[in-house]
């Protein structure tokens, strides 16, 4: 029992956020390699890598449109 608990604790200690590409990490969005025009060449622009996250941010920033008549 104690070895199982120890194994579980060691496995959980190794957990951390990992991203496959640098520009998927929101902390790197402002880095030069993740900014246009450089990211266009490598196809690593954040809007290509994490579109759902950015869509939520963009939709939250846009004001409500006027109702149609």
Long-range contacts (C-beta under 8 A, 24 or more apart in sequence): 21-49, 23-49, 24-49, 24-50, 26-50, 26-53
